[in-house]
Amino acid sequence: MHDAHPYSYYATPSVPGAAPRSRTITVTGQGILYVKPDTVTITLGIRTEHTNALEALSSNSKRVNAMIQALEAIGIHKEEIDTISFSIYPKYTYTNNIAVLAGYEVEHLFEITVKDVKTVGMIYEAAVTNGANIARELQFKLAHEQPYYQQALALAVKNAQEKAIVLARTLSLPLHDTPIELKEQTISSIHPSPQPRTTVLAASAAPPIQTQDVTITAIVHAVFTY
């Protein structure tokens, strides 16, 4: 795989009477780690409809309570279940461009934080069996990213140093292998992209969920002299 990051080599010609200037090689180093996630956030919800707003709300509340109780029964704590949106809105049908109120729709969405990624499929199954009919974002995360980022940062520095050494050897330059300048590029973990589109769940067990690695990337820019 070709390196997408450029390097620079500067050789300043000598000028009679001028003070000597340092000659430098500038490189970009990159460190990447692929880490198994230890946390998953799931967005699940319940949507109900009725011609009467109160009935739609009552039905939704009953199903929400049943879903939460089922999740708690399999080990999900209350503090790991957060409401992220709640809405009640009318639904209309149109006849000859005239809007006619057909009923009301209630939607209640929750974000569920899962500490054991192996239980994701079981959580979907419990939620769907007890009333959930909407699934949205599913994100794999790390509870503590910093130690992994520090490892990636160390790899990036080493990568920059290795590049500079290769360039110097190729050009027969007496490289000083400690950089005179080192800058960290602002970058953090890259998570698998969530799927924002709503999915309506069937009233059956959810399929097995395959985990995706979390990619931790660090980039540095280094300047070496020779």
C-alpha positions as CSV (number, residue, x, y, z in Angstrom):
1,M,0.0,0.0,0.0
2,H,1.4,3.4,-1.0
3,D,1.8,6.0,1.7
4,A,-0.7,8.8,1.1
5,H,1.3,11.3,3.2
6,P,4.1,13.3,1.4
7,Y,7.6,14.0,2.6
8,S,9.9,16.9,1.9
9,Y,13.6,17.2,1.4
10,Y,15.3,20.6,1.5
11,A,18.9,21.2,0.5
12,T,19.9,24.9,0.8
13,P,22.8,25.8,-1.5
14,S,25.7,27.5,0.1
15,V,26.1,31.2,-0.4
16,P,29.6,32.8,0.0
17,G,29.7,34.9,3.1
18,A,26.3,33.7,4.3
19,A,25.8,31.9,7.7
20,P,25.3,28.1,7.3
21,R,21.7,27.0,7.3
22,S,20.4,23.7,8.5
23,R,19.3,21.2,6.0
24,T,16.1,19.3,6.8
25,I,13.9,16.4,5.8
26,T,10.3,16.7,6.7
27,V,8.1,13.6,6.9
28,T,4.7,12.5,8.1
29,G,4.3,9.5,10.3
30,Q,1.1,7.6,10.8
31,G,0.1,5.0,13.5
32,I,-3.0,2.9,13.3
33,L,-4.6,0.5,15.7
34,Y,-7.6,-1.7,15.2
35,V,-9.3,-2.4,18.5
36,K,-12.2,-4.5,19.4
37,P,-15.0,-2.4,20.9
38,D,-16.1,-2.8,24.5
39,T,-19.2,-0.6,24.3
40,V,-22.1,-0.4,22.0
41,T,-24.9,2.2,21.8
42,I,-28.2,1.1,20.3
43,T,-31.1,3.3,19.3
44,L,-34.4,1.6,19.7
45,G,-37.9,2.9,19.8
46,I,-41.6,2.3,19.8
47,R,-44.1,3.8,17.4
48,T,-47.8,3.5,17.9
49,E,-50.8,4.9,16.0
50,H,-54.5,5.4,16.8
51,T,-57.4,7.6,15.7
52,N,-57.3,9.1,19.3
53,A,-54.2,10.8,20.5
54,L,-54.7,9.6,24.1
55,E,-55.1,6.0,23.0
56,A,-51.9,6.2,20.9
57,L,-50.0,7.6,23.9
58,S,-51.4,5.0,26.3
59,S,-50.5,2.1,23.9
60,N,-47.0,3.5,23.5
61,S,-46.5,3.9,27.2
62,K,-47.5,0.3,27.9
63,R,-45.2,-1.1,25.3
64,V,-42.3,1.2,26.5
65,N,-42.7,0.0,30.1
66,A,-42.8,-3.7,28.9
67,M,-39.6,-3.1,26.8
68,I,-37.7,-1.5,29.6
69,Q,-38.7,-4.2,32.1
70,A,-37.5,-6.8,29.6
71,L,-34.2,-5.1,29.1
72,E,-33.7,-4.7,32.9
73,A,-34.4,-8.5,33.3
74,I,-31.5,-9.3,31.0
75,G,-29.1,-7.1,32.9
76,I,-29.5,-3.6,31.4
77,H,-29.5,-0.9,34.1
78,K,-31.9,2.0,34.1
79,E,-29.1,4.5,33.9
80,E,-28.0,2.8,30.6
81,I,-31.4,3.5,29.0
82,D,-31.9,7.1,28.0
83,T,-34.8,8.8,26.2
84,I,-33.4,10.7,23.2
85,S,-36.7,11.8,21.6
86,F,-40.4,11.7,22.1
87,S,-43.0,13.0,19.7
88,I,-46.8,13.1,19.1
89,Y,-48.0,14.3,15.8
90,P,-51.2,14.1,13.7
91,K,-51.5,12.0,10.5
92,Y,-53.6,13.2,7.6
93,T,-55.1,11.7,4.5
94,Y,-55.8,13.8,1.4
95,T,-58.8,13.7,-0.7
96,N,-59.1,16.2,-3.6
97,N,-56.2,18.1,-2.0
98,I,-58.2,18.4,1.3
99,A,-56.4,17.2,4.4
100,V,-58.5,15.0,6.7
101,L,-57.2,14.1,10.1
102,A,-56.7,10.3,10.2
103,G,-55.2,9.8,13.6
104,Y,-52.1,10.3,15.7
105,E,-48.7,8.8,15.8
106,V,-46.5,8.6,19.0
107,E,-42.8,7.8,18.7
108,H,-40.5,7.2,21.7
109,L,-36.8,6.6,21.0
110,F,-34.2,5.4,23.5
111,E,-30.4,5.1,23.4
112,I,-29.2,2.0,25.2
113,T,-25.6,1.7,26.3
114,V,-24.3,-1.9,26.2
115,K,-21.1,-2.8,28.1
116,D,-21.0,-6.4,26.8
117,V,-21.0,-6.4,23.0
118,K,-21.8,-10.1,22.9
119,T,-25.3,-9.3,24.3
120,V,-26.4,-7.0,21.5
121,G,-28.4,-9.6,19.6
122,M,-30.1,-10.7,22.8
123,I,-31.0,-7.0,23.6
124,Y,-32.6,-6.6,20.2
125,E,-34.6,-9.8,20.7
126,A,-35.8,-8.8,24.1
127,A,-36.8,-5.3,22.9
128,V,-38.6,-6.5,19.8
129,T,-40.4,-9.3,21.7
130,N,-41.7,-6.7,24.1
131,G,-42.9,-3.9,21.8
132,A,-39.9,-2.2,20.0
133,N,-40.6,-1.7,16.3
134,I,-37.9,0.9,15.4
135,A,-34.2,0.5,15.2
136,R,-31.8,3.4,14.2
137,E,-28.1,4.0,15.0
138,L,-25.9,1.2,16.2
139,Q,-22.4,2.4,17.1
140,F,-19.4,0.4,18.4
141,K,-17.1,2.4,20.7
142,L,-14.4,2.2,23.3
143,A,-15.1,3.2,26.9
144,H,-11.5,4.5,27.2
145,E,-9.8,5.5,24.0
146,Q,-6.8,7.5,25.3
147,P,-4.5,4.5,26.1
148,Y,-5.0,3.2,22.6
149,Y,-4.5,6.6,21.1
150,Q,-1.2,6.9,22.9
151,Q,0.0,3.6,21.4
152,A,-1.0,4.8,18.0
153,L,0.9,8.1,18.6
154,A,4.0,6.2,19.5
155,L,3.7,4.2,16.3
156,A,3.3,7.4,14.3
157,V,6.5,8.9,15.7
158,K,8.4,5.6,15.0
159,N,7.0,5.6,11.5
160,A,8.2,9.2,10.9
161,Q,11.6,8.3,12.1
162,E,11.8,5.2,9.9
163,K,10.8,7.2,6.9
164,A,13.5,9.8,7.6
165,I,16.1,7.1,8.0
166,V,15.2,5.5,4.6
167,L,15.4,8.8,2.8
168,A,18.7,9.7,4.4
169,R,20.2,6.3,3.5
170,T,18.9,6.5,0.0
171,L,20.5,10.0,-0.5
172,S,23.6,9.1,1.6
173,L,22.9,11.9,4.1
174,P,24.2,12.0,7.7
175,L,20.8,12.1,9.4
176,H,20.3,13.2,13.0
177,D,17.6,10.7,14.0
178,T,16.1,13.0,16.7
179,P,13.6,15.4,15.1
180,I,14.1,19.2,15.7
181,E,10.4,19.7,15.3
182,L,7.5,17.3,15.9
183,K,3.8,18.2,15.5
184,E,0.8,16.1,16.3
185,Q,-2.1,16.4,13.8
186,T,-5.5,16.7,15.5
187,I,-7.2,13.4,14.7
188,S,-9.1,10.9,16.9
189,S,-10.7,7.5,16.5
190,I,-12.7,6.7,13.4
191,H,-15.8,4.8,14.3
192,P,-17.8,2.7,11.9
193,S,-20.4,5.0,10.4
194,P,-23.9,4.7,12.0
195,Q,-26.9,4.1,9.9
196,P,-29.3,7.0,10.5
197,R,-32.2,5.6,8.5
198,T,-35.0,4.2,10.6
199,T,-35.6,0.5,10.3
200,V,-39.0,-1.0,11.3
201,L,-38.4,-4.2,13.2
202,A,-40.4,-7.4,12.7
203,A,-41.9,-9.1,15.7
204,S,-39.2,-11.8,15.8
205,A,-35.7,-12.4,17.0
206,A,-33.2,-9.9,15.6
207,P,-30.3,-11.4,13.5
208,P,-26.9,-11.8,15.0
209,I,-24.9,-8.6,15.2
210,Q,-21.3,-8.7,13.9
211,T,-19.0,-6.3,15.8
212,Q,-16.8,-3.9,13.9
213,D,-13.3,-2.8,15.0
214,V,-12.8,0.8,16.1
215,T,-9.9,2.4,14.2
216,I,-7.6,4.6,16.2
217,T,-5.3,6.8,14.1
218,A,-2.5,9.2,15.1
219,I,-0.5,11.4,12.7
220,V,2.6,13.5,13.3
221,H,4.7,15.8,11.2
222,A,8.4,15.6,11.9
223,V,11.5,17.6,10.8
224,F,14.9,16.1,10.9
225,T,18.3,17.7,10.1
226,Y,21.3,16.2,8.3
